[in-house]
Amino acid sequence: MIEAIQYRGEENIASCQDFCDKMIYNPETNEYEIETLEGNHLVSKGDFIIKGVAGEFYPCKPDIFKLTYELVTEEG
């Protein structure tokens, strides 16, 4: 199972940074990137930030996310 949050720009940047400690601001491009196992990747507004099963992070475009994953809720 993976965990994810959708990046909605300045609206939820703090929540995204709390979720993903690998999310960094690039002052040269004025955009955020995620440090992944393959190098830094740009995260665009609307992208999902995924935390994989081994704790790795990576961005995913919303259309791909919706085709690949389904919502699972925890019942307590």
C-alpha positions in Angstrom: 0.0 0.0 0.0 1.2 3.5 -0.8 0.3 6.9 0.7 -0.2 10.0 -1.4 -1.2 13.7 -1.3 -2.2 15.9 -4.1 -0.1 19.1 -4.5 -2.4 22.1 -5.0 0.2 24.8 -5.0 0.3 27.4 -2.3 -3.0 26.1 -1.0 -1.4 23.1 0.7 2.3 23.5 0.4 2.8 23.1 4.1 0.9 19.8 4.2 2.9 18.5 1.2 6.2 19.4 2.8 5.1 17.7 6.1 4.2 14.6 4.1 7.3 14.6 1.9 10.5 15.7 3.6 12.2 15.3 0.1 10.2 18.2 -1.3 12.6 21.1 -1.9 12.2 24.6 -3.4 14.3 25.5 -6.3 14.9 29.3 -6.3 16.4 29.2 -9.8 13.1 28.0 -11.3 10.7 29.2 -8.6 9.2 25.7 -8.4 9.3 22.7 -6.1 11.1 19.4 -6.8 11.1 16.1 -5.1 14.4 14.2 -4.5 13.7 10.8 -5.9 15.9 7.7 -6.3 16.5 8.8 -9.9 17.3 12.4 -9.2 15.2 15.5 -8.7 11.8 15.7 -10.4 9.6 18.7 -10.8 6.2 18.5 -9.0 3.5 20.6 -10.7 0.2 21.8 -9.3 -2.3 18.9 -9.5 0.4 16.2 -9.3 0.2 13.6 -6.6 3.2 13.0 -4.3 3.5 9.3 -3.7 5.3 7.7 -0.8 6.2 4.2 -2.0 6.4 1.0 0.0 10.1 1.5 0.8 9.6 5.1 1.9 10.7 6.6 -1.4 8.9 9.7 -2.8 8.0 10.6 -6.4 5.5 12.8 -8.3 2.7 11.3 -10.4 0.5 13.1 -12.9 -3.2 13.0 -11.9 -4.4 11.1 -14.9 -1.9 8.4 -14.4 -2.6 8.3 -10.7 -6.3 7.8 -11.2 -5.7 5.0 -13.7 -3.2 3.2 -11.5 -4.4 3.5 -7.9 -7.7 3.2 -6.0 -8.7 4.8 -2.8 -8.5 2.6 0.3 -9.6 3.9 3.6 -8.6 2.5 7.0 -11.4 1.4 9.3 -10.7 1.6 12.9 
